[in-house]
Amino acid sequence: MTSHDVVSRIRRLAGTRRVGHAGTLDPMATGVLVIGVERATRLLTYLIGADKAYSATMRLGVGTVTDDAEGEVSSAPGQEPLTREAVDAAAEFLRGNIQQVPSSVSAIKKDGKRAYARVREGEDVKLEARPVTVALDVLAVRPAEHEGTPVLDVDVDVVCSSGTYIRALARDLGQSLGSAGHLTALRRTRVGPYRLDGARTLPELEESFGILPIADAARAAFTGRDLTEDEARRLAHGQRLEASELGPGPVAAFAPDGNLVALIADAGLTARPLVVLTG
């Protein structure tokens, strides 16, 4: 199931086409997919850049054309057994502020066309490295076999900035050991403040459809500013307020009754509305 498939299901359940998501999940992945319904779709732009957390399994010793288990095997040099400590030490170069080359079958556009579409047409696609921030913990290693080739399965937890490719981490870890690597399992456990334990499955939503109120969603994701009645009225009409001094933004601005009025950002001595959510 793709992220677009999930959006289609939610459209049917919610009875509206105004549904979107804040960051694609690969079809092989499971876990948190943040969905916006009706007015909340206007918040999604400001959530896409949130940091994310994953649990994953990397298979060292075999590489694939997609850097995950859905692609054809491209190399199978194998991987000798290593201790957890040895793999953890080998992964040090993947931690912190790094430059990562995305998978060649990613959705990144190259010369106006998706990279994965170019690969499907037989092109040899090379993407530019991009800055990302990664915290990676090696939890366990298990010797295994892949079609007769000795491999090492590595369970990891990853917290990373938006735009990080976990399958590229698997690829690069394998290559750093003089072998190859790809991703065999991926579960997103958090997007910004939204965690797996607060998520609901599609079958649960089919049985009882419910959404997080937009004010609660905004309070969880953004710094909040409580407005006076006059400030709420002015902001609802798109007028600027005095600067919030709560950081660069976005800041969620709430009326005295607790309703979300807008997302705002400081611009010099004033705070300007990024998106007004009333009316």
KEKE-471632 format. One record per residue: residue number from 1; chain; x, y, z of N, C-alpha, C in turn. Coordinates in steps of 0.05 Angstrom, whole numbers, always signed. Layout:
NUM / A / X / Y / Z / X / Y / Z / X / Y / Z
...
***
This chain:
1 / A / +17 / -24 / +0 / +0 / +0 / +0 / +18 / +25 / +0
2 / A / +12 / +43 / -18 / +27 / +68 / -19 / +14 / +90 / -1
3 / A / +28 / +111 / +3 / +17 / +133 / +18 / -7 / +145 / +4
4 / A / -7 / +145 / -22 / -30 / +155 / -38 / -54 / +137 / -34
5 / A / -49 / +110 / -31 / -71 / +92 / -26 / -84 / +98 / +1
6 / A / -67 / +105 / +21 / -78 / +112 / +48 / -95 / +137 / +46
7 / A / -85 / +157 / +31 / -101 / +182 / +28 / -128 / +176 / +15
8 / A / -128 / +158 / -5 / -153 / +151 / -18 / -173 / +139 / +1
9 / A / -163 / +121 / +18 / -180 / +108 / +38 / -192 / +129 / +58
10 / A / -175 / +147 / +67 / -184 / +168 / +86 / -204 / +187 / +72
11 / A / -200 / +193 / +47 / -220 / +209 / +33 / -247 / +197 / +34
12 / A / -248 / +171 / +30 / -274 / +157 / +30 / -286 / +157 / +58
13 / A / -269 / +152 / +78 / -279 / +151 / +106 / -288 / +178 / +116
14 / A / -273 / +199 / +108 / -279 / +226 / +117 / -300 / +240 / +100
15 / A / -306 / +229 / +77 / -326 / +241 / +60 / -317 / +267 / +48
16 / A / -291 / +270 / +42 / -280 / +295 / +31 / -256 / +288 / +14
17 / A / -251 / +305 / -6 / -226 / +301 / -22 / -203 / +318 / -10
18 / A / -210 / +335 / +9 / -189 / +351 / +21 / -173 / +335 / +42
19 / A / -156 / +318 / +33 / -140 / +300 / +49 / -112 / +300 / +38
20 / A / -92 / +302 / +55 / -64 / +300 / +46 / -47 / +287 / +68
21 / A / -21 / +283 / +62 / -3 / +271 / +81 / +22 / +287 / +84
22 / A / +36 / +284 / +106 / +60 / +300 / +112 / +85 / +282 / +110
23 / A / +91 / +273 / +86 / +116 / +257 / +83 / +110 / +228 / +75
24 / A / +118 / +220 / +51 / +113 / +194 / +40 / +126 / +172 / +56
25 / A / +112 / +149 / +58 / +123 / +124 / +68 / +126 / +106 / +44
26 / A / +150 / +93 / +41 / +153 / +73 / +20 / +132 / +51 / +23
27 / A / +123 / +38 / +2 / +103 / +16 / +4 / +112 / -6 / +23
28 / A / +138 / -12 / +24 / +147 / -34 / +41 / +147 / -26 / +71
29 / A / +145 / +0 / +77 / +148 / +9 / +104 / +121 / +9 / +118
30 / A / +122 / +9 / +145 / +98 / +11 / +162 / +103 / +34 / +181
31 / A / +82 / +40 / +197 / +86 / +60 / +218 / +70 / +86 / +213
32 / A / +81 / +108 / +223 / +66 / +133 / +225 / +65 / +147 / +198
33 / A / +41 / +154 / +190 / +37 / +171 / +167 / +17 / +192 / +176
34 / A / +27 / +217 / +177 / +10 / +239 / +187 / -9 / +248 / +164
35 / A / -35 / +247 / +170 / -55 / +254 / +151 / -69 / +280 / +160
36 / A / -74 / +298 / +141 / -89 / +322 / +146 / -116 / +320 / +132
37 / A / -137 / +328 / +146 / -164 / +328 / +135 / -176 / +356 / +136
38 / A / -188 / +364 / +113 / -201 / +390 / +111 / -181 / +413 / +118
39 / A / -187 / +430 / +137 / -170 / +453 / +143 / -142 / +444 / +151
40 / A / -139 / +421 / +163 / -113 / +411 / +172 / -94 / +406 / +150
41 / A / -104 / +403 / +125 / -85 / +400 / +102 / -67 / +424 / +100
42 / A / -76 / +447 / +110 / -60 / +472 / +107 / -36 / +472 / +127
43 / A / -37 / +454 / +147 / -15 / +451 / +166 / +8 / +434 / +155
44 / A / +1 / +417 / +135 / +20 / +396 / +127 / +46 / +407 / +116
45 / A / +45 / +429 / +102 / +69 / +442 / +92 / +90 / +447 / +114
46 / A / +80 / +453 / +138 / +97 / +461 / +160 / +105 / +437 / +177
47 / A / +94 / +413 / +170 / +101 / +388 / +184 / +120 / +370 / +169
48 / A / +121 / +375 / +142 / +138 / +357 / +125 / +167 / +358 / +134
49 / A / +176 / +381 / +144 / +204 / +383 / +152 / +211 / +373 / +179
50 / A / +191 / +362 / +194 / +196 / +352 / +221 / +215 / +329 / +221
51 / A / +230 / +326 / +243 / +248 / +303 / +245 / +232 / +277 / +249
52 / A / +244 / +255 / +242 / +230 / +229 / +242 / +247 / +208 / +256
53 / A / +233 / +187 / +266 / +246 / +165 / +279 / +237 / +139 / +266
54 / A / +256 / +120 / +264 / +251 / +95 / +250 / +263 / +72 / +266
55 / A / +251 / +48 / +263 / +263 / +23 / +270 / +267 / +8 / +243
56 / A / +291 / -3 / +239 / +297 / -15 / +213 / +315 / -39 / +216
57 / A / +315 / -56 / +196 / +333 / -78 / +193 / +348 / -76 / +167
58 / A / +375 / -76 / +169 / +393 / -74 / +146 / +406 / -101 / +142
59 / A / +407 / -109 / +117 / +421 / -134 / +110 / +447 / -128 / +97
60 / A / +469 / -134 / +111 / +496 / -129 / +100 / +506 / -154 / +86
61 / A / +517 / -150 / +62 / +527 / -172 / +46 / +514 / -175 / +19
62 / A / +491 / -162 / +16 / +477 / -162 / -10 / +466 / -134 / -16
63 / A / +471 / -125 / -40 / +460 / -100 / -49 / +439 / -104 / -70
64 / A / +420 / -84 / -72 / +399 / -85 / -92 / +398 / -59 / -107
65 / A / +385 / -59 / -130 / +384 / -35 / -147 / +367 / -13 / -134
66 / A / +350 / -20 / -115 / +333 / +0 / -102 / +343 / +5 / -73
67 / A / +363 / -9 / -64 / +374 / -7 / -37 / +354 / -17 / -16
68 / A / +333 / -31 / -25 / +315 / -44 / -6 / +307 / -71 / -17
69 / A / +290 / -85 / -2 / +284 / -113 / -8 / +267 / -116 / -33
70 / A / +256 / -94 / -43 / +238 / -96 / -66 / +253 / -96 / -93
71 / A / +279 / -90 / -92 / +294 / -89 / -117 / +310 / -114 / -123
72 / A / +318 / -117 / -148 / +334 / -140 / -156 / +362 / -138 / -144
73 / A / +373 / -161 / -138 / +400 / -162 / -127 / +420 / -151 / -148
74 / A / +437 / -133 / -139 / +457 / -121 / -157 / +485 / -131 / -151
75 / A / +489 / -140 / -126 / +515 / -152 / -118 / +511 / -168 / -93
76 / A / +527 / -189 / -90 / +524 / -207 / -67 / +551 / -216 / -57
77 / A / +568 / -198 / -48 / +595 / -206 / -39 / +594 / -220 / -12
78 / A / +572 / -219 / +2 / +570 / -232 / +28 / +582 / -215 / +50
79 / A / +577 / -222 / +75 / +587 / -208 / +98 / +595 / -227 / +120
80 / A / +620 / -226 / +128 / +629 / -243 / +150 / +616 / -234 / +176
81 / A / +614 / -253 / +196 / +602 / -245 / +221 / +618 / -223 / +235
82 / A / +604 / -205 / +248 / +616 / -183 / +263 / +600 / -180 / +289
83 / A / +613 / -170 / +309 / +599 / -164 / +334 / +583 / -139 / +332
84 / A / +564 / -135 / +350 / +548 / -111 / +350 / +566 / -87 / +354
85 / A / +586 / -90 / +370 / +605 / -67 / +375 / +620 / -60 / +350
86 / A / +628 / -80 / +335 / +643 / -75 / +310 / +625 / -60 / +289
87 / A / +600 / -69 / +287 / +582 / -56 / +268 / +576 / -27 / +278
88 / A / +573 / -24 / +304 / +567 / +2 / +315 / +590 / +21 / +309
89 / A / +615 / +12 / +312 / +638 / +28 / +306 / +640 / +35 / +276
90 / A / +633 / +16 / +259 / +633 / +20 / +230 / +613 / +40 / +221
91 / A / +591 / +43 / +237 / +569 / +61 / +230 / +574 / +90 / +239
92 / A / +597 / +95 / +252 / +602 / +122 / +263 / +601 / +143 / +241
93 / A / +610 / +137 / +217 / +610 / +158 / +196 / +582 / +165 / +186
94 / A / +562 / +150 / +195 / +535 / +156 / +187 / +521 / +174 / +208
95 / A / +535 / +182 / +229 / +523 / +197 / +250 / +530 / +226 / +248
96 / A / +511 / +243 / +258 / +516 / +272 / +259 / +507 / +285 / +233
97 / A / +519 / +308 / +227 / +513 / +322 / +203 / +530 / +311 / +180
98 / A / +517 / +297 / +162 / +531 / +283 / +141 / +520 / +291 / +113
99 / A / +535 / +284 / +93 / +526 / +287 / +65 / +517 / +260 / +55
100 / A / +492 / +258 / +47 / +481 / +232 / +38 / +473 / +233 / +9
101 / A / +481 / +213 / -6 / +472 / +210 / -34 / +447 / +193 / -34
102 / A / +424 / +205 / -41 / +399 / +189 / -41 / +400 / +165 / -60
103 / A / +382 / +146 / -55 / +379 / +124 / -73 / +372 / +133 / -101
104 / A / +383 / +120 / -121 / +378 / +128 / -148 / +349 / +124 / -157
105 / A / +334 / +108 / -142 / +306 / +104 / -148 / +288 / +120 / -130
106 / A / +298 / +142 / -119 / +281 / +159 / -103 / +263 / +176 / -120
107 / A / +245 / +191 / -107 / +227 / +209 / -122 / +239 / +236 / -128
108 / A / +264 / +240 / -121 / +277 / +265 / -127 / +278 / +270 / -157
109 / A / +272 / +295 / -165 / +273 / +302 / -193 / +301 / +309 / -202
110 / A / +308 / +298 / -225 / +334 / +305 / -238 / +328 / +314 / -266
111 / A / +335 / +340 / -271 / +328 / +352 / -297 / +299 / +350 / -303
112 / A / +282 / +354 / -283 / +253 / +355 / -286 / +239 / +329 / -287
113 / A / +253 / +307 / -282 / +241 / +280 / -283 / +249 / +264 / -259
114 / A / +230 / +249 / -248 / +235 / +233 / -224 / +258 / +213 / -229
115 / A / +276 / +211 / -209 / +299 / +194 / -213 / +291 / +165 / -218
116 / A / +270 / +155 / -203 / +262 / +127 / -207 / +252 / +122 / -235
117 / A / +240 / +142 / -248 / +230 / +139 / -275 / +253 / +137 / -294
118 / A / +275 / +152 / -289 / +298 / +150 / -307 / +312 / +123 / -304
119 / A / +313 / +112 / -279 / +325 / +86 / -275 / +309 / +64 / -290
120 / A / +282 / +66 / -288 / +265 / +47 / -302 / +269 / +47 / -332
121 / A / +277 / +70 / -343 / +282 / +72 / -371 / +310 / +64 / -379
122 / A / +325 / +54 / -359 / +352 / +44 / -365 / +375 / +63 / -361
123 / A / +369 / +87 / -351 / +390 / +107 / -346 / +406 / +100 / -321
124 / A / +432 / +107 / -321 / +449 / +105 / -298 / +447 / +133 / -283
125 / A / +431 / +134 / -262 / +426 / +159 / -249 / +444 / +164 / -225
126 / A / +457 / +187 / -224 / +473 / +195 / -202 / +462 / +221 / -190
127 / A / +454 / +220 / -165 / +443 / +243 / -152 / +464 / +257 / -135
128 / A / +459 / +283 / -130 / +477 / +299 / -114 / +474 / +292 / -85
129 / A / +496 / +293 / -70 / +495 / +289 / -41 / +480 / +313 / -28
130 / A / +465 / +307 / -6 / +450 / +327 / +7 / +456 / +326 / +37
131 / A / +456 / +349 / +51 / +461 / +349 / +79 / +438 / +338 / +95
132 / A / +443 / +319 / +113 / +422 / +308 / +131 / +435 / +305 / +159
133 / A / +419 / +301 / +179 / +428 / +297 / +206 / +417 / +271 / +216
134 / A / +435 / +253 / +226 / +427 / +226 / +233 / +438 / +219 / +261
135 / A / +421 / +206 / +277 / +429 / +192 / +301 / +421 / +163 / +297
136 / A / +441 / +145 / +299 / +436 / +117 / +293 / +447 / +100 / +315
137 / A / +430 / +82 / +325 / +437 / +63 / +346 / +435 / +34 / +335
138 / A / +457 / +19 / +338 / +457 / -9 / +330 / +447 / -25 / +354
139 / A / +424 / -39 / +350 / +412 / -54 / +371 / +420 / -83 / +373
140 / A / +423 / -96 / +349 / +429 / -125 / +349 / +439 / -132 / +321
141 / A / +455 / -153 / +320 / +465 / -165 / +295 / +460 / -195 / +295
142 / A / +452 / -205 / +272 / +446 / -234 / +270 / +457 / -245 / +244
143 / A / +475 / -265 / +245 / +484 / -278 / +221 / +460 / -292 / +207
144 / A / +459 / -291 / +180 / +437 / -303 / +165 / +448 / -311 / +138
145 / A / +430 / -321 / +121 / +437 / -327 / +93 / +417 / -314 / +74
146 / A / +427 / -306 / +51 / +410 / -295 / +30 / +415 / -311 / +5
147 / A / +398 / -330 / -1 / +401 / -347 / -25 / +429 / -360 / -26
148 / A / +437 / -370 / -2 / +463 / -383 / +0 / +486 / -366 / +6
149 / A / +482 / -340 / +6 / +504 / -321 / +12 / +503 / -314 / +42
150 / A / +526 / -316 / +56 / +526 / -308 / +84 / +523 / -278 / +87
151 / A / +504 / -270 / +104 / +498 / -241 / +108 / +496 / -236 / +138
152 / A / +493 / -210 / +144 / +490 / -202 / +171 / +466 / -183 / +173
153 / A / +446 / -190 / +188 / +422 / -173 / +192 / +427 / -156 / +216
154 / A / +423 / -130 / +213 / +429 / -110 / +233 / +404 / -94 / +240
155 / A / +395 / -95 / +265 / +372 / -80 / +274 / +382 / -53 / +285
156 / A / +369 / -31 / +276 / +377 / -5 / +284 / +353 / +12 / +291
157 / A / +358 / +32 / +307 / +339 / +55 / +311 / +352 / +80 / +300
158 / A / +337 / +95 / +285 / +347 / +119 / +273 / +329 / +143 / +279
159 / A / +341 / +165 / +286 / +327 / +191 / +288 / +341 / +209 / +268
160 / A / +326 / +222 / +251 / +339 / +237 / +229 / +323 / +261 / +220
161 / A / +337 / +278 / +206 / +324 / +302 / +194 / +307 / +293 / +170
162 / A / +289 / +311 / +163 / +273 / +306 / +139 / +290 / +303 / +115
163 / A / +283 / +285 / +96 / +299 / +281 / +72 / +320 / +260 / +74
164 / A / +322 / +247 / +97 / +342 / +225 / +101 / +330 / +199 / +89
165 / A / +346 / +184 / +75 / +338 / +159 / +64 / +351 / +136 / +80
166 / A / +334 / +121 / +94 / +344 / +99 / +111 / +356 / +77 / +94
167 / A / +345 / +72 / +71 / +357 / +52 / +54 / +385 / +60 / +44
168 / A / +389 / +86 / +41 / +416 / +95 / +34 / +436 / +91 / +56
169 / A / +426 / +93 / +81 / +443 / +87 / +104 / +452 / +57 / +103
170 / A / +433 / +39 / +97 / +440 / +11 / +94 / +460 / +6 / +72
171 / A / +455 / +19 / +49 / +474 / +16 / +27 / +502 / +25 / +35
172 / A / +504 / +49 / +48 / +530 / +60 / +54 / +544 / +45 / +76
173 / A / +529 / +34 / +95 / +541 / +18 / +116 / +554 / -7 / +104
174 / A / +539 / -21 / +86 / +550 / -44 / +74 / +575 / -38 / +58
175 / A / +575 / -16 / +43 / +598 / -9 / +26 / +622 / -2 / +43
176 / A / +617 / +11 / +67 / +639 / +19 / +84 / +654 / -6 / +95
177 / A / +640 / -28 / +96 / +652 / -53 / +106 / +664 / -70 / +83
178 / A / +665 / -58 / +59 / +677 / -72 / +36 / +658 / -92 / +24
179 / A / +632 / -88 / +30 / +612 / -107 / +20 / +589 / -92 / +7
180 / A / +565 / -98 / +13 / +541 / -85 / +3 / +520 / -85 / +24
181 / A / +498 / -71 / +20 / +477 / -72 / +40 / +450 / -61 / +28
182 / A / +429 / -71 / +40 / +402 / -60 / +33 / +384 / -63 / +57
183 / A / +361 / -50 / +54 / +341 / -48 / +76 / +321 / -71 / +72
184 / A / +315 / -86 / +94 / +296 / -108 / +92 / +270 / -102 / +108
185 / A / +271 / -83 / +127 / +247 / -76 / +142 / +249 / -47 / +151
186 / A / +227 / -33 / +151 / +227 / -5 / +160 / +200 / +2 / +173
187 / A / +202 / +13 / +196 / +178 / +22 / +211 / +183 / +50 / +221
188 / A / +166 / +69 / +213 / +169 / +97 / +222 / +154 / +99 / +249
189 / A / +168 / +106 / +270 / +157 / +106 / +296 / +149 / +134 / +306
190 / A / +158 / +155 / +291 / +152 / +182 / +299 / +155 / +201 / +276
191 / A / +137 / +221 / +274 / +140 / +244 / +257 / +136 / +268 / +274
192 / A / +158 / +284 / +279 / +155 / +306 / +297 / +145 / +296 / +324
193 / A / +123 / +308 / +334 / +112 / +299 / +360 / +93 / +276 / +359
194 / A / +86 / +267 / +334 / +66 / +247 / +330 / +79 / +219 / +331
195 / A / +71 / +203 / +350 / +84 / +177 / +355 / +66 / +154 / +348
196 / A / +79 / +131 / +345 / +65 / +107 / +338 / +43 / +99 / +357
197 / A / +48 / +104 / +383 / +28 / +96 / +403 / +3 / +114 / +402
198 / A / +4 / +136 / +387 / -20 / +152 / +383 / -33 / +149 / +357
199 / A / -22 / +131 / +340 / -33 / +126 / +313 / -55 / +106 / +314
200 / A / -71 / +106 / +293 / -93 / +87 / +290 / -90 / +73 / +263
201 / A / -96 / +47 / +262 / -93 / +32 / +237 / -118 / +38 / +220
202 / A / -115 / +32 / +194 / -138 / +35 / +176 / -162 / +18 / +185
203 / A / -158 / -7 / +193 / -182 / -22 / +202 / -195 / -9 / +226
204 / A / -179 / +3 / +244 / -191 / +17 / +267 / -207 / +41 / +258
205 / A / -197 / +55 / +238 / -211 / +79 / +228 / -236 / +70 / +213
206 / A / -235 / +47 / +199 / -259 / +37 / +186 / -281 / +32 / +206
207 / A / -273 / +22 / +229 / -293 / +15 / +249 / -304 / +40 / +263
208 / A / -286 / +59 / +269 / -294 / +83 / +283 / -276 / +106 / +274
209 / A / -286 / +122 / +256 / -269 / +143 / +244 / -269 / +167 / +263
210 / A / -245 / +176 / +270 / -242 / +199 / +286 / -215 / +213 / +281
211 / A / -214 / +239 / +285 / -189 / +254 / +280 / -181 / +270 / +304
212 / A / -156 / +277 / +305 / -146 / +294 / +326 / -155 / +322 / +320
213 / A / -168 / +336 / +339 / -176 / +364 / +334 / -152 / +381 / +325
214 / A / -157 / +399 / +306 / -135 / +414 / +294 / -119 / +430 / +315
215 / A / -133 / +441 / +336 / -120 / +456 / +356 / -101 / +438 / +372
216 / A / -109 / +414 / +378 / -92 / +395 / +393 / -68 / +387 / +376
217 / A / -73 / +383 / +350 / -51 / +375 / +332 / -30 / +398 / +331
218 / A / -40 / +423 / +330 / -21 / +445 / +328 / -6 / +450 / +354
219 / A / -19 / +446 / +377 / -6 / +449 / +402 / +16 / +429 / +406
220 / A / +12 / +405 / +395 / +33 / +384 / +397 / +57 / +390 / +379
221 / A / +52 / +403 / +356 / +73 / +406 / +337 / +88 / +432 / +337
222 / A / +75 / +453 / +347 / +87 / +480 / +345 / +87 / +494 / +372
223 / A / +106 / +513 / +376 / +105 / +531 / +398 / +78 / +546 / +397
224 / A / +65 / +550 / +420 / +39 / +563 / +421 / +40 / +592 / +431
225 / A / +23 / +609 / +421 / +19 / +636 / +430 / -10 / +640 / +436
226 / A / -17 / +648 / +460 / -45 / +653 / +467 / -51 / +683 / +461
227 / A / -72 / +688 / +447 / -80 / +714 / +438 / -102 / +727 / +455
228 / A / -103 / +753 / +454 / -126 / +767 / +466 / -148 / +766 / +445
229 / A / -173 / +773 / +453 / -195 / +774 / +434 / -189 / +792 / +410
230 / A / -177 / +816 / +417 / -171 / +835 / +396 / -150 / +824 / +377
231 / A / -129 / +811 / +388 / -108 / +799 / +371 / -119 / +777 / +353
232 / A / -137 / +761 / +364 / -149 / +739 / +349 / -165 / +750 / +326
233 / A / -181 / +772 / +331 / -197 / +783 / +310 / -179 / +795 / +288
234 / A / -159 / +810 / +296 / -141 / +822 / +276 / -127 / +800 / +259
235 / A / -117 / +780 / +273 / -102 / +759 / +258 / -121 / +744 / +240
236 / A / -146 / +739 / +248 / -165 / +725 / +231 / -170 / +740 / +205
237 / A / -166 / +767 / +205 / -169 / +783 / +181 / -142 / +788 / +167
238 / A / -122 / +772 / +174 / -96 / +773 / +160 / -78 / +796 / +169
239 / A / -85 / +810 / +191 / -68 / +832 / +200 / -45 / +822 / +216
240 / A / -24 / +838 / +217 / +0 / +831 / +232 / -4 / +838 / +262
241 / A / +11 / +824 / +279 / +12 / +829 / +307 / +40 / +838 / +315
242 / A / +42 / +845 / +341 / +69 / +850 / +351 / +85 / +823 / +351
243 / A / +111 / +825 / +347 / +127 / +801 / +346 / +123 / +784 / +370
244 / A / +123 / +757 / +366 / +118 / +739 / +388 / +143 / +734 / +405
245 / A / +167 / +737 / +393 / +192 / +732 / +407 / +193 / +703 / +417
246 / A / +179 / +685 / +402 / +179 / +657 / +409 / +195 / +640 / +389
247 / A / +213 / +653 / +375 / +229 / +639 / +355 / +220 / +646 / +327
248 / A / +234 / +635 / +307 / +229 / +642 / +279 / +202 / +632 / +269
249 / A / +191 / +612 / +283 / +165 / +602 / +274 / +169 / +576 / +257
250 / A / +146 / +564 / +249 / +119 / +575 / +254 / +111 / +572 / +284
251 / A / +94 / +591 / +292 / +82 / +591 / +319 / +52 / +589 / +316
252 / A / +40 / +571 / +331 / +11 / +568 / +330 / -2 / +588 / +349
253 / A / -21 / +604 / +337 / -34 / +626 / +352 / -63 / +617 / +358
254 / A / -70 / +619 / +384 / -96 / +609 / +394 / -113 / +631 / +405
255 / A / -138 / +631 / +398 / -158 / +649 / +409 / -163 / +643 / +439
256 / A / -175 / +661 / +454 / -180 / +656 / +482 / -197 / +631 / +487
257 / A / -214 / +623 / +468 / -230 / +599 / +471 / -215 / +574 / +464
258 / A / -189 / +576 / +457 / -173 / +553 / +451 / -172 / +545 / +421
259 / A / -189 / +558 / +405 / -188 / +552 / +376 / -163 / +562 / +363
260 / A / -154 / +546 / +343 / -130 / +554 / +328 / -138 / +576 / +308
261 / A / -124 / +598 / +309 / -130 / +620 / +291 / -112 / +619 / +266
262 / A / -86 / +615 / +271 / -67 / +617 / +249 / -40 / +606 / +258
263 / A / -23 / +601 / +238 / +6 / +598 / +243 / +19 / +624 / +236
264 / A / +37 / +633 / +253 / +50 / +659 / +249 / +80 / +656 / +250
265 / A / +94 / +677 / +241 / +123 / +677 / +242 / +132 / +706 / +246
266 / A / +152 / +710 / +263 / +162 / +737 / +267 / +176 / +747 / +242
267 / A / +171 / +773 / +236 / +184 / +787 / +214 / +192 / +814 / +224
268 / A / +216 / +816 / +236 / +224 / +841 / +248 / +208 / +846 / +274
269 / A / +195 / +870 / +276 / +181 / +877 / +300 / +152 / +867 / +300
270 / A / +144 / +854 / +278 / +116 / +844 / +277 / +116 / +814 / +272
271 / A / +93 / +802 / +276 / +89 / +774 / +270 / +68 / +772 / +247
272 / A / +76 / +759 / +225 / +58 / +758 / +202 / +45 / +730 / +201
273 / A / +20 / +729 / +191 / +7 / +703 / +188 / +19 / +687 / +165
274 / A / +25 / +662 / +170 / +34 / +644 / +149 / +10 / +631 / +136
275 / A / -9 / +623 / +152 / -34 / +612 / +143 / -56 / +618 / +164
276 / A / -78 / +629 / +155 / -101 / +635 / +173 / -121 / +612 / +171
277 / A / -129 / +601 / +194 / -145 / +577 / +194 / -173 / +581 / +205
278 / A / -182 / +606 / +208 / -209 / +612 / +216 / -225 / +623 / +192
279 / A / -251 / +623 / +195 / -268 / +634 / +174 / -272 / +616 / +150
***
